[in-house]
């Protein structure tokens, strides 16, 4: 749950910063690709290619 909250906060901050930067530069609204590619990168950074909702098993 801790990773999900960190991912959610980073994703929201990324989207907000993209919109602020585009507004400051006067570019207009960013396209869907510009918005979701950094969020996809964050997802891969946090979870990799595995399923984020499965618990890891400790192998002793």
C-alpha positions as CSV (number, residue, x, y, z in Angstrom):
1,X,0.0,0.0,0.0
2,X,2.9,2.3,0.7
3,X,4.2,1.9,-2.9
4,X,0.8,2.6,-4.3
5,X,0.4,5.8,-2.3
6,X,3.9,7.0,-3.4
7,X,3.1,6.1,-7.0
8,X,-0.2,7.9,-6.9
9,X,1.3,11.1,-5.4
10,X,4.2,11.1,-7.9
11,X,1.8,10.5,-10.8
12,X,-0.5,13.4,-9.8
13,X,2.5,15.7,-9.2
14,X,3.8,14.7,-12.7
15,X,0.5,15.5,-14.4
16,X,0.2,18.8,-12.6
17,X,3.7,19.9,-13.4
18,X,3.2,19.0,-17.1
19,X,0.1,21.2,-17.2
20,X,1.9,24.1,-15.4
21,X,4.9,24.0,-17.7
22,X,2.7,23.9,-20.8
23,X,0.7,26.8,-19.5
24,X,3.8,28.9,-18.6
25,X,5.4,28.2,-22.0
26,X,2.1,29.1,-23.8
27,X,2.0,25.8,-25.7
28,X,-1.6,25.1,-24.9
29,X,-3.1,21.8,-23.6
30,X,-0.7,18.8,-23.7
31,X,-1.7,15.8,-25.7
32,X,-2.6,12.5,-24.1
33,X,0.8,11.0,-25.1
34,X,2.7,13.9,-23.4
35,X,0.6,13.3,-20.2
36,X,0.7,9.5,-19.9
37,X,4.2,8.6,-21.1
38,X,5.8,10.0,-17.9
39,X,3.1,8.3,-15.8
40,X,3.9,5.0,-17.5
41,X,7.6,5.5,-16.8
42,X,6.8,6.1,-13.1
43,X,4.7,2.9,-13.1
44,X,7.6,0.9,-14.5
45,X,9.9,2.5,-12.0
46,X,7.7,1.6,-9.0
47,X,6.4,-1.8,-10.1
48,X,8.4,-3.1,-13.1
49,X,6.5,-5.5,-15.3
50,X,5.0,-7.5,-12.4
51,X,1.6,-7.3,-11.0
52,X,1.5,-4.6,-8.3
53,X,-1.4,-6.2,-6.4
54,X,0.3,-9.5,-5.6
55,X,2.2,-9.9,-2.4
56,X,5.8,-10.9,-2.5
57,X,6.7,-14.1,-0.9
58,X,9.6,-14.4,1.5
59,X,11.8,-17.3,0.7
60,X,13.6,-18.4,3.8
